Amino acid sequence: MKKHREIATKRDIIFALSGGVLLSAAQPPLFSGFLSFFCLIPLFMALRRKCSFSAFALGYLWGFTSNLLSLYWIALPTFAGMVAAVIILSLYNALFALAYSFVERRSEPLALGLAPIFWVGMEFMRGYGQLGFPWMDLAYSLGRYPVFIQIADIFGHLGISLWIVAVNALIFAILIAERRRLILAVSLIVIFTLPLLYGIICLRRPAPEDTIRIALMQGNVPAEQKWESRRANVNLYAAMIDSLDAPVDLIVLPETATAVYHRNYPAIISVLQSASERAGAPILAGSLDFDPERRSTHYYNAAVLVEAQHISESYHKMELVPMSERIPFEEKLTFLRDLDVGGSHFARGERYFLFDVGGWKFGAPICFESAFSRSSLGFAREGANFLVNITNDDWFGMTPGPYQHANFSRFRAVETRLSFARCAQTGISLFADEKGRITQSLPLQVKGALVGEIGLSKRMTFFARNGQWLGSGSLIATPLILMLIGLLLKN
């Protein structure tokens, strides 16, 4: 007998809305990340026995609610960008709901068992390519709980997302079960406990013996002032460097701290070179750069290491913010370069360049790149001993945006077991150890120098060696599973 397919009711809509609210409430800066273990339960309830159209709509509503409440701050620099982000990102949640519902109409237990695979495949796809935006991945809700995120050195942060979905699915299965609740409860305890035990073991491991002393310069300079008064801006940082009262091995300035193309403004860079000589330490500075042979089309958001008598080769940012730093696919569709959407047309960097300080190597992911596992993996595979992220979050003011952005540092540190320094123009600047714990930080909208020591790693994690096998595998498996179920199980 064919099962009746239901359309969405007001009750289902309320369930979808409430699940989206739960995920939003689990995001930084709130201390309620544990809510992510329950955020999918209302969606599972709403999707029971739904037709494909209703499932898609309910999944979209769940995503629209969570994305809007979590990402509204994007409207400060670009309202159109915020609207586009919420509309597009919600489609991925709708696709998950559609895949889940396809299986649920045939077998609800099977759908719940496959939900973690479908979800991780969706998150991997959402973060892939030039349109990639992994900001709302479930794993990031647990950043404040270091013991929960240690499995990332094996599975990457997507492994944490898979775990969260599995816990949601088991709790829901217990709620609706008519029998075998004890087996489900034991399964829940085991699945919830194993990552915690691994986390406890990891947190007890000794810290690296070798360390490096770094000074992070948080100038708290508003973006408009930086670009309008370039000489005053670089003089401010030079004065901050001169005020350091103890020697350091490396000084870090934020993203585009020079506010110039450093190849064209030697007078500006000379101020930093003099400051470096007085401090006795190299300065990593955010800057702008271009390819002299392809200047009209290849200019970059960059990082450069400035020393008294030398300026290093630049690292060019590879993960560019869609529609803000670059219009996706404009290298193929050249007419897109003529569009003016209020952003830039930066070229993408082509390699993971490492800087050298006293024989120790480090990568410098810029701004948005800290949201991507693949960026930190690229530096780790090149042999980095630590990571330094430079960024400018002034655009987002005193909203959740800077807190969410800073939260990524924890995951990149655990995935690679590389200590992480983050220098932000207006905050939040911080140091995180290789276990993802924030050891020091400067709050938003505060001027100051944050000085601290971080460990230097000499090993590579399983995840760094093998990459995003879980995400790519889940994405490949999802359509194959759906086709197989469609052939073997009747609706």
N, C-alpha and C positions, 0 to 999 in steps of 0.2 A: 504494500500500500504506500502510495507516494505521500511523503510528509508535507504538511501545509507550510508554505513559506509566508512569513508575516512581513508586513510593512512596519516601519518604525512608528512607535506611539510616543505620546508625551513622556511617558515613563522612561522609555529608551533614550529620548533626547536629554532628559535630566541626568540619567546615568552617564551618558557621553560627556556632558558638560562637567559633571562632578569629577570624572576621571582626569579631564584636562586641567581642572583647577588643582587637583592633588599633585600632578606633575609640576605645575608651575610653583606651587608652594614648597616643593622639594628643592628648588633651585637656590643657589647662593643669591643674596647674603644670608638667607634664613638658615637656622640650625635644624631644619626639619627634613633633611635628606632621606630619612627612613621612610617618608611617605611614598617614595617611589616603589617600595615593595607592595604597595596597595593600589597604585594609580591605574593599573590595567584591569583590575577586578570589575569596576563598573562598566568598562568597555566590553569585557567578556560577557557580562550579564546582558548588556544591550544587544549584542550580536546574536543571541540565541535564536536559531531558526529564522533568520532574516533572509529576505531575497537579496540578490546581488546589489541592486540599486540602493536599498536601505542600508546594507552593510557598508558600502562605499561612503554614503552620506554620513553615517554615524561615525565612521573612522575619520572622515574629514572634519566633522564637528569637534571630535576629541582633539585632533591635532590643531585645528584653528584656535580652540580655546587655550591650549597649553602654549602654543607659539605666540599668540597675541599677548597673553599675560606675562610671558617671559621675555619677549623681544620688543616690546613697545618702545623702548628707549632708542631703537634705531631711528625712530622718527625725528630725533633731535638733529642729526646731521642731514637726514633725507627721509621725508615722509613717504615719498613714492617708493623708496627702497624698502622701507618697513612693510608697506602694504604688499609689495611684490614678494618679499621674503615670506610673510605669513601665508599668503595664498599658495605659493609654490611648495613650501615645506610641508604644508598640511596635506598635499597630494600624496606624499610618501606614507603618511599614517593611514590614509584612505586605502592605498594599495595593500598595506599589511592587513587591514580589516577585510578587504575583499578576498585575499588569499586564505585568511583564517576562516572566514565564513564559508568559502567553497568546501573546505574540509569539514567544518562543523556541521553542515547540513547532512553529511554522510556519517560522521562519527565525532561526537563532541570530545570524548577522551583522546582520540587521535589528534584532533585539532589542538587541544591543550598541550599535548606532548610535542607537537611540531611548532607551536607558537614561538619558542625561543629561536629556532632556526629561521623562521620567516622574519622575525623582528631584526635579527642581526644582519640578515641579507639586505633588509631595507635600510638599516643604518649605514652599512657599507656603501650601498648605492647612493645614498643621500650625501655622503662625504666624498664621492668619487669625481674626478675630473675638474674642469674649469668652473663648473657650477657648484662644486662641492661646498657644503656648509654643515659640518657635523656638530654645530654648537649645542643642539638639543639632544644629543645622544644620552640615553638613560644613565649610563655609567657616571656621568659628570655630577649627578645629584649626590653621590657618596663621597665627594672629595674631602669633606670634613671628618671622615672616619678612616684614618690611615689603615687600620686593621682590615677593612673591607676591600681595599684596592690592591693588595699585594699580588694577587693572581695576575695582574696586568703584565708582570715580567715574563709570563708564559703565553697568555692569550691576548695581550693587548687590552685596551679599555673595552673593546667589544665583548670580551669574555665576561666582563662585569655586567654589561648590558644583558647578555644571555642569562647570567645568574639571576638578575633582577626579574626578568620575564618568567623564568622557571619558578621562582618563588611566588610570583603573582598567580601563575597558572595552578600551582599546587594548592594555594590557599583557596582559590575559587573552586577547585575540584572538591576540596573538603566541604565547602559550604553547600554544594549542590548534590553531594554524594548521598545515595540511599543505602549504600553498603560499602564495606572495605575502607571505612574512614580511618581505622587504626593504621592500615598499611600506608595510606596517603599521608597520615600525620608523621609516621616514622620516616617516610621518604622526604617530607618537608624538613624534618629536623636534620637528617643526614646532609641533604643538599645545602641547607643554610649553614651548617656547622663546618663542613670541610674547608671552604675558602677562609673561614675565620681561623681555623687551626693553622692553615698555611700562613695566614697573615701574622699570627702570633709568633710563629717560628721566624719569619722574615724580620720582624721588628726587633727580635732579640739578637740578630746578627751584629757583629762588631762593625763600627764605622771604618771607612778607609783610613789607612795610616797617614798617607800623604795629603796635604791640604794646600790651598792657595787662598791668599788674603785679597779680597776684592772690595772696592768702594763703588757704590751705586749712587750716581748724582741725580736726585729727583728735584729738578729745578722749579717745578710748579709754575711753568710759564704758559699762559694761555696761547692757544694756537695762533690767533690773530696777531698777538704781540710778537711771537717768534718770527713770523714771516715778514712783518713790517719793520722790525728792528734787528736785522741779522747780526750786526756787529755788537750791539748791546747784549744780544742773546748769548753769543759765544764768550763775551767778556764775563757774563754772569757765571757761566760754567767754569771759566778759568779761575775766577775768584773763589768759587766753591772748592775747586781742587787745591788751591793755595791754602785754604783753611783746614785741610786735613792735618791732624796733629800726630799722626803716626804713619810709618811707611806702609805701603801696600804693593801688591804684585801687579794689579790690574785696576784701571779706572774705567767705569762704564758710563756713557751718556745715552740718553734715550733715542728713539727713532727720529730720524731727520733732525738731530740736534744742531747740525751745522746750518740747516736751512738754506743750503746752497749746493750747486754741483761743485764738488771739491776740486775737480780738475780745473775749473775756471776761476776759482777764488783762492789763490795761494795766500793772500793776506789774511783771510779768515782762518785758514788751516794753520797758518804760522802762529796764531794766538794759542791754538791747542798744542802745537809742537813745543812752544816755549813752556807752557804749563806742564807738559809731559817731562821736559828736562828738569824743571824745578822739583817735581814730585818724584822723579826717578822711577817712573812707571809708565808703560804704554797706555794709551787711551782708546778704547773701542767707542766709536761714535757713529750714530746714524747719520746718513748723508744721502745725497742724490748723485747718480753717476750716469755715464753714457758710454756707448761703444764708439770710439773715435772714427772707426771705419763705416759705421752704420748709424750715425748720429741722429738722423731725422726720424728713425723708426725704433731705435733701441736705446731707450733711456730707462733708468732703473731706480727703484727704492733699494737703498744699499746700506751696508755696514763696512767700515774701514778702520783699520788699526793704525793709529797715529803715534809715532815716536819722534824724539827730538831730531833725528837725522834721517828719518825714513817714514814713508807712507806705504802701507801694504797694498797688495791686490785687494779688490773689493769683493765681498759676498753680495750677490744680487738676489733679492727676494724671489722665491719661486711660486709660493702660494699667494695669489693676488685676490683681493676682495672683489667679487663680481660686481660690476656696474659702478664701483667706486674707484678702484685702481686700474681696472681694465674691463673692457667689454669682452665677454667670452667669445672665443673663436674668431677674433678680429684678424689673427694672422692668416686665417684661411679666407675669410670674407672681408676683404680689405676695405670695402665701402663702410664698414662699421667704424673705421677709424675717423670718419668724417662726422660721426654723431657726437653731439655734446649733451651729455646727461649729468653734467655737473661734477664729473670725476676726471680721472687721468687715463692715459693710454700707456701705462708702463709696459715694458717688455718683461717676460718671465725670465728669471735666471735659469741657467742651464746646468749648474753643478753645485754640489755641496762642498763649498770651500771651507777649509779649516784655518783658523788663526793659530799662531804659536806664541806662547808666553813662557819663557824659560824652559823650553823643551816640552811643555805640556800643550796639548792640542784642545781647541774648543770650537764648537759651532755656534753660530749666532742667528737662530731663527728670529725673524722680524714680525712683530705684531701678530696678525691673524694666523701665522704659521704655527703658533703654539697650540692651536686647536686641532692640528693634524698629527696623527701618529707617524705618518710617512715622512714628515719633515725631520723629526728627531731621529727616526730610524736611519735616514740618509746620513746624518752627521755621525751617528754611532758606528755605522758600517765603515765610514772613512777613518775611524780610529779616534774619535773625540774622547777626551777624558772628563769633560764637563760641558755644560750648555749655558749660554747667556742669551736671554731673550730681551730685545729692546722694543719698546712700544710707546704709543701715544694714545691714551684713552680719554683725552680731554674732551673729545667730541660728545661723550656720553654723560658728562656731568656727574652729579651725585645720584646715580640710578643703579640698578642691579648690574648693568652692563660691565663696568670695570671689575666687579667682584666675580662675575661669571668668567670673564676673560682671565683673571689671575688664577682662578681655580684650575685651569688646564695645566698649570705648571706642575701640580702634584702628580698628574697622570703621566706626563712626559718623563718625569724623573723616575717613576717606578718602572715604566716600560723598558727603559734603557739602563736603569740603575746608575744614572749619571746625575750628580748634583746639579741644581738648577738655580741660576741667578736671574732675576727679572728686574729690569730698570724701566720704569714708566715715567713719562714726562710729568704727569700730575698725580701719580699713584695708580695702582698699588705696587710699590717696589718691594721685592722680597728675596729671601734665600730659602730654598727647599733642599732637604737632604735627599739622598738616593732612595729613601723610603717614602718620599712624598710628604714629609712633615715640614711645615713652615717653621723655620727656626728664628727668623727675624723678619720684620716688615715695617714699612712706612705707610701710614694711612693716606687716603685721598686728600687732595687739596692742601698738602703740607710740603713746604720746601725743606730739604735736608739731605744729608749724606748718610747712607746706610753702609756701615763697614762691618764685614764679617768674614769668617773662614768657611770654606766648603770643601768637601772631600773630593779626591781625584781618583777616578775609577780606571782600572786596567783590564776589566773583563767585559764580555758581551753577553747579554741575556739570551735566552731561548727565543724570545719574541723578536729581538733585534736581528738574530741570525736568520730566522725563518719568516719574518714579516707577517702580514695580515692574512694568514692562512685561514683563520676562522671566518673572517668577513667574506673573503672571496669564495671560500668553500660554501658558505651558507647562501650566497647569492646564486652560485651555480646550481646548488642543490634545490633551491626553491621551485623553479619552473619544472625541473625533472620530477620532483615529488608530486606537484600538482597534476602533471600529465599522467603519472602512474596511478594516482588516486582516482582521477577521472575515468581511467580505463577499467580499474578493478572494482571500484565501489560505486554503486548506483545511488543517485540522489534520493 
